[in-house]
C-alpha cells in the first residue's frame, strides 16, 4: 500500500494540472477539448527505500481551435518501513512534435524534452522521455466533477479510452523499464459565474 500511495498522489496532482490548462481557455459558458497522451511510471526498491518515478504528457485541442502540449515529471523516494520520504516534480509546456500517439493507441512516445522540477527547495531543468507499447488490456472511463474559483463554477464531463502499456522512461539520463498507459479522451467544460 505504501508503494501505491505516492503514485496515486502524483496522479491526483497531474489531473489537477490538466483542468487548470482547460479552464484558462474557456471563452464561453461551454467548451470542449480532445486529449491524447501517455503516462509512464516505475518503482525501484532497495533494502530500505523505494523510488517512484512518474512521467505524464498530454496534447489538448479545444473546440475553439487552441492547442496545448505539456509534460510533467515527478519522483518520490521514501522509507519502506515508515513511508516517510522526499520528492517533487514539475510541469512544462513542450513542442507539439515532442509527443506522438498512434490513432489506435497502440504506441506512444515522448521525445527527449526538458522539464523544470523542484525538489528539496531546489529547482533544476532535467531531460525526460518515454516509449510505450500497448500490452493488450484496455479500459474505458467516464467521470464528472466540479471546481469553484470563488467567482465561477466549472463542471467537467470526461470520457475516453485507455490502453495499458509497457516500455521505458528516462529521467535525467537514467533509463529504466516502465509500466503505464496510452489514452484518448474528450472533456466538456461548462461554466456558471455570478
C-alpha positions as CSV (number, residue, x, y, z in Angstrom):
1,X,0.0,0.0,0.0
2,X,2.8,2.4,0.8
3,X,4.3,1.9,-2.7
4,X,0.9,2.6,-4.3
5,X,0.1,5.8,-2.4
6,X,2.9,8.0,-3.8
7,X,1.8,7.1,-7.3
8,X,-1.8,7.9,-6.5
9,X,-0.7,11.3,-5.1
10,X,1.2,12.1,-8.3
11,X,-1.8,11.1,-10.5
12,X,-4.1,13.4,-8.4
13,X,-1.7,16.2,-8.8
14,X,-1.4,15.8,-12.5
15,X,-5.1,15.5,-13.1
16,X,-5.4,18.8,-11.2
17,X,-3.0,20.4,-13.6
18,X,-4.9,19.4,-16.7
19,X,-8.2,21.1,-15.8
20,X,-6.3,24.3,-14.9
21,X,-5.0,24.4,-18.5
22,X,-8.5,23.9,-19.8
23,X,-10.0,26.5,-17.5
24,X,-7.7,29.2,-18.9
25,X,-9.0,28.6,-22.4
26,X,-12.7,28.9,-21.6
27,X,-14.1,31.8,-23.6
28,X,-17.8,30.8,-23.4
29,X,-20.1,29.1,-21.0
30,X,-19.4,25.8,-22.8
31,X,-16.1,24.5,-24.2
32,X,-14.8,21.1,-25.1
33,X,-11.4,19.6,-25.8
34,X,-9.9,16.4,-27.1
35,X,-6.8,14.9,-25.4
36,X,-4.3,12.3,-26.2
37,X,-1.3,11.3,-24.2
38,X,0.7,8.9,-22.2
39,X,1.8,8.2,-18.6
40,X,4.7,6.0,-17.6
41,X,5.9,5.0,-14.1
42,X,8.2,2.7,-12.3
43,X,9.2,1.9,-8.8
44,X,12.7,0.8,-7.8
45,X,13.2,-0.6,-4.3
46,X,16.3,-1.4,-2.2
47,X,16.6,-2.8,1.2
48,X,15.2,0.2,3.0
49,X,13.8,2.7,0.4
50,X,11.8,2.8,-2.8
51,X,12.0,5.5,-5.5
52,X,8.8,6.1,-7.6
53,X,9.2,7.9,-10.9
54,X,6.3,9.2,-13.0
55,X,6.2,10.9,-16.4
56,X,3.0,12.3,-18.0
57,X,2.5,14.0,-21.3
58,X,-0.7,15.3,-23.0
59,X,-1.8,17.1,-26.1
60,X,-5.1,19.0,-26.0
61,X,-7.1,20.6,-28.8
62,X,-10.0,22.8,-27.9
63,X,-13.3,23.1,-29.8
64,X,-12.3,26.8,-30.5
65,X,-9.0,25.6,-32.2
66,X,-6.4,26.3,-29.4
67,X,-3.8,23.6,-28.8
68,X,-1.7,22.8,-25.7
69,X,1.0,20.3,-25.2
70,X,2.7,19.8,-21.8
71,X,4.7,17.2,-19.9
72,X,5.0,16.6,-16.1
73,X,7.6,14.6,-14.2
74,X,7.6,13.6,-10.5
75,X,9.9,11.5,-8.4
76,X,9.5,10.4,-4.8
77,X,11.9,8.4,-2.5
78,X,10.5,7.1,0.7
79,X,11.4,4.7,3.6
80,X,9.7,1.3,3.1
81,X,9.0,0.9,6.8
82,X,7.8,4.4,7.8
83,X,6.5,5.7,4.4
84,X,8.3,9.0,5.0
85,X,10.2,10.5,2.2
86,X,11.1,13.4,0.0
87,X,10.4,14.3,-3.6
88,X,8.9,16.7,-6.0
89,X,8.4,17.5,-9.7
90,X,7.0,20.0,-12.1
91,X,5.3,20.6,-15.4
92,X,6.4,22.5,-18.6
93,X,4.9,23.3,-22.0
94,X,6.6,21.3,-24.7
95,X,6.6,21.4,-28.5
96,X,3.6,19.5,-30.0
97,X,6.1,17.4,-32.1
98,X,7.6,16.0,-28.9
99,X,4.6,13.9,-28.2
100,X,3.5,11.2,-30.6
101,X,0.4,9.0,-30.0
102,X,-0.8,6.5,-32.6
103,X,-4.5,6.8,-33.6
104,X,-5.3,3.3,-32.4
105,X,-3.5,3.9,-29.1
106,X,-1.1,1.0,-29.8
107,X,2.0,3.1,-29.2
108,X,3.1,6.5,-27.8
109,X,6.4,8.3,-27.3
110,X,7.7,11.4,-25.7
111,X,10.9,12.6,-27.3
112,X,13.7,13.9,-25.1
113,X,12.4,17.2,-23.7
114,X,13.2,19.4,-20.8
115,X,11.1,20.0,-17.7
116,X,11.8,22.1,-14.6
117,X,11.4,20.0,-11.5
118,X,11.7,21.3,-7.9
119,X,12.8,19.1,-5.0
120,X,14.2,19.9,-1.6
121,X,13.9,23.7,-2.1
122,X,15.9,23.5,-5.3
123,X,14.7,23.6,-8.9
124,X,16.6,22.1,-11.8
125,X,15.9,21.6,-15.5
126,X,16.1,17.9,-16.5
127,X,15.6,15.9,-19.7
128,X,12.8,13.3,-19.7
129,X,11.5,10.9,-22.3
130,X,9.3,7.8,-22.6
131,X,8.4,5.0,-25.1
132,X,5.3,2.8,-24.6
133,X,3.7,0.0,-26.5
134,X,0.2,-1.3,-25.7
135,X,0.1,-4.6,-23.9
136,X,-3.4,-5.7,-24.9
137,X,-5.6,-4.7,-21.9
138,X,-7.8,-1.6,-22.2
139,X,-10.4,0.3,-20.2
140,X,-13.0,3.0,-20.9
141,X,-13.6,5.7,-18.4
142,X,-16.2,8.4,-17.6
143,X,-16.3,11.0,-14.9
144,X,-17.9,14.2,-13.9
145,X,-16.6,16.8,-11.3
146,X,-16.8,20.5,-10.5
147,X,-14.3,23.2,-9.4
148,X,-15.1,26.6,-8.0
149,X,-12.7,29.6,-8.1
150,X,-14.8,31.8,-5.9
151,X,-16.5,33.6,-8.8
152,X,-17.3,30.8,-11.3
153,X,-18.2,27.1,-11.0
154,X,-16.7,24.8,-13.7
155,X,-18.3,21.4,-14.4
156,X,-16.2,18.9,-16.3
157,X,-17.6,15.8,-18.1
158,X,-14.8,13.5,-19.1
159,X,-14.9,10.2,-21.1
160,X,-12.4,8.2,-23.1
161,X,-10.3,5.1,-23.7
162,X,-7.1,3.9,-22.1
163,X,-4.7,1.2,-23.3
164,X,-2.4,-0.4,-20.7
165,X,1.2,-0.3,-21.9
166,X,4.8,-1.1,-21.1
167,X,8.1,0.3,-22.2
168,X,10.7,2.6,-20.8
169,X,11.2,6.0,-19.3
170,X,14.2,8.2,-19.0
171,X,14.8,10.6,-16.1
172,X,17.8,12.9,-16.4
173,X,19.9,10.4,-18.3
174,X,18.8,7.3,-16.4
175,X,16.6,4.8,-18.4
176,X,14.5,2.1,-16.8
177,X,11.6,-0.2,-17.6
178,X,8.2,1.3,-17.1
179,X,4.5,0.4,-17.0
180,X,1.8,2.9,-17.9
181,X,-1.0,3.7,-20.3
182,X,-1.8,5.5,-23.6
183,X,-5.1,7.4,-23.6
184,X,-7.6,9.4,-25.6
185,X,-10.4,11.4,-24.1
186,X,-12.9,14.2,-24.6
187,X,-13.8,16.7,-21.9
188,X,-16.7,19.1,-22.0
189,X,-16.5,22.1,-19.7
190,X,-19.4,24.3,-18.7
191,X,-19.1,27.4,-16.6
192,X,-21.6,29.4,-14.4
193,X,-20.5,32.7,-13.0
194,X,-22.0,35.0,-10.5
